[in-house]
C-alpha cells in the first residue's frame, strides 16, 4: 500500500478532502488547496507512507455501519 497526497483546486460540490482507494493498492488523497500547501501535502504524504504498513482494509459492512452510525 502507498499513499499519494495532492493539493488541488476546484474540487466539485465544495468537497474539501477526497480519498480514492485504488484497485492497485494505492490511496490518493486530494485536499483543497485552501486547506494545505503543496509542501504540507508532501509532508503529509511522507507521514502517511511511514505508517501505512500498519494499516488494514476493513470490509464494506463494517465501513457502511460506521458511516451510518456517524451520519445518522
C-alpha positions in Angstrom: 0.0 0.0 0.0 1.1 3.5 -0.7 -0.4 7.0 -0.3 -0.2 10.0 -2.6 -1.4 13.4 -1.2 -2.2 16.2 -3.6 -3.1 19.8 -3.0 -5.8 20.6 -5.7 -8.1 23.4 -6.7 -11.7 23.4 -7.9 -13.0 20.4 -6.0 -16.6 19.7 -7.0 -19.6 20.4 -4.7 -17.4 22.2 -2.1 -15.6 19.0 -1.2 -12.5 19.7 0.8 -10.9 16.3 1.1 -11.4 13.3 -1.2 -9.8 9.9 -0.7 -9.6 7.5 -3.6 -9.0 3.8 -2.7 -7.5 2.4 -5.9 -7.6 -1.2 -7.1 -3.8 -1.2 -7.4 -3.4 -0.9 -3.6 -2.7 2.8 -3.6 -4.6 5.6 -2.0 -4.8 9.1 -3.5 -5.8 11.9 -1.1 -7.0 15.1 -2.7 -7.0 18.1 -0.4 -8.4 21.5 -1.3 -5.5 24.0 -1.7 -7.3 26.3 0.7 -6.5 23.8 3.4 -3.0 22.7 2.6 0.1 24.0 0.7 1.9 21.7 -1.7 4.7 21.5 0.8 2.2 20.4 3.5 0.7 17.8 1.2 4.2 16.4 0.6 4.9 16.3 4.3 1.5 14.6 5.0 2.3 12.1 2.2 5.6 11.2 3.9 3.9 10.8 7.2 1.2 8.5 5.8 3.7 6.4 3.9 5.8 5.8 7.1 2.6 4.5 8.9 0.9 2.7 6.0 2.5 -0.6 6.8 0.2 -0.8 9.9 -3.0 -0.1 8.0 -5.6 -2.7 7.2 -8.6 -2.6 4.9 -12.0 -3.1 6.5 -14.8 -5.0 4.9 -17.7 -3.0 3.4 -20.2 -3.9 6.1 -18.1 -2.5 8.9 -17.4 0.7 7.0 -21.1 1.2 6.0 -22.3 0.6 9.6 -19.7 3.0 11.0 -20.7 5.7 8.4 -24.4 5.2 9.2 -23.7 5.5 12.9 -21.8 8.7 12.5 -24.1 10.4 9.9 -27.4 9.1 11.1 
